[in-house]
Amino acid sequence: MFKFKPMTYDHLPLVLKWRTSDDVNKVMLTDVENNIELQQAWFEKMQDDATTVYWIIEYKDVPIGVLNQCEISWTHARCSWGFYIGEDQYKYLGGLIPPYFYNYVFTHTSLRKIVAEVMSNNEKVMKLHRLHGYRDVGVYQSHINKNGNWLDLHLFELHKEHWQKKKRFASFSAEFG
């Protein structure tokens, strides 16, 4: 059903379209210009970053969004991550994506913890993190300025041991290329 394919140059126009859409941009920590040259420069820089991986989320072989794993620290056995669904007709699938990622990380790597940052205007993702067993770590108040509005940034962490106790998600397995 789901596949996670490494992002390539061919994906960049579609990713830029998604990333600059109002629906996606409003919950992202950073803003991106609608400029393919800047997008290509970002992608080129990312290729040299061993602590970051980007995948295209495919559902039934249709590209629908982006998943990233960042700040990978093998020394401290942790990473951060994020994702978005860029295709409106597939937004309803967003809640299914995290268990696939958690199972991949905690089964196929030696990482023991995943951390996440979520802006206060993204209540659905905060609720989803709590459902999946994340621990609320804290809140940076008025930390992100989005279009002249100051938003809080909520910090979460999910430990491998805690996640693996959630047996109902054990079957969420997908190809990560």
C-alpha positions, -999 to +999 in steps of 0.1 A: +000+000+000+027+026+011+062+029-002+089+054+008+112+061-021+144+082-019+137+118-031+154+125-065+159+156-087+128+145-107+106+149-076+117+185-069+090+204-090+062+184-073+078+188-038+081+225-044+044+227-054+034+209-022+058+227+000+046+262-011+009+253-009-008+272+019-021+240+035+014+225+039+033+258+045+011+269+074+024+240+096+060+240+085+087+257+107+103+274+077+090+292+046+102+283+011+102+305-019+085+292-050+118+290-069+131+258-085+167+269-085+166+274-047+149+241-044+176+224-064+203+241-043+186+229-012+185+194-026+222+194-036+232+206-001+211+179+015+228+152-006+260+159+014+243+158+048+247+123+063+223+132+091+193+138+068+172+115+046+142+125+025+116+101+010+087+105-013+056+089+002+038+068-024+004+053-019-006+027-045+024+039-066+011+076-066+034+102-050+014+119-022+039+135+002+073+138+018+088+122+049+122+133+063+145+120+090+169+146+103+194+153+129+204+116+129+229+109+157+243+074+158+263+084+189+232+093+208+209+069+190+182+095+181+168+115+152+141+140+145+116+137+117+086+152+099+062+145+071+034+161+051+008+149+026+008+173-004-020+158-024-054+170-010-073+139-020-049+118+002-048+140+033-070+115+051-040+090+050-018+113+071-025+096+104-013+062+090+022+074+080+039+077+114+036+040+125+054+029+093+082+053+100+085+043+137+086+006+128+112+012+102+134+033+125+131+010+156+134-023+136+160-015+109+183+009+127+200+012+161+182+044+169+164+044+203+146+077+203+127+100+178+121+136+187+096+159+171+087+196+170+052+207+163+038+243+160+008+251+181-013+256+150-010+219+142-032+204+169-040+173+148-004+162+147+001+169+184-029+147+192-015+120+168+019+121+186+002+117+220-019+088+206+013+071+194+029+074+229+051+105+225+060+122+258+054+160+259+089+174+267+081+211+268+070+242+249+090+271+235+066+299+239+062+324+210+091+306+192+081+307+155+069+338+136+045+326+109+031+355+087+033+379+116+018+355+142+039+342+170+034+304+176+045+281+203+067+252+195+058+219+212+086+194+218+079+156+219+100+124+222+092+088+215+113+060+229+118+027+212+107+007+243+075+027+246+066+024+209+072-014+208+046-019+235+020-006+211+013-040+195-016-027+174+008-010+150+032-039+146+019-048+112+027-014+097+056-023+075+066-007+042+094-005+018+119+022+025+142+025-005 
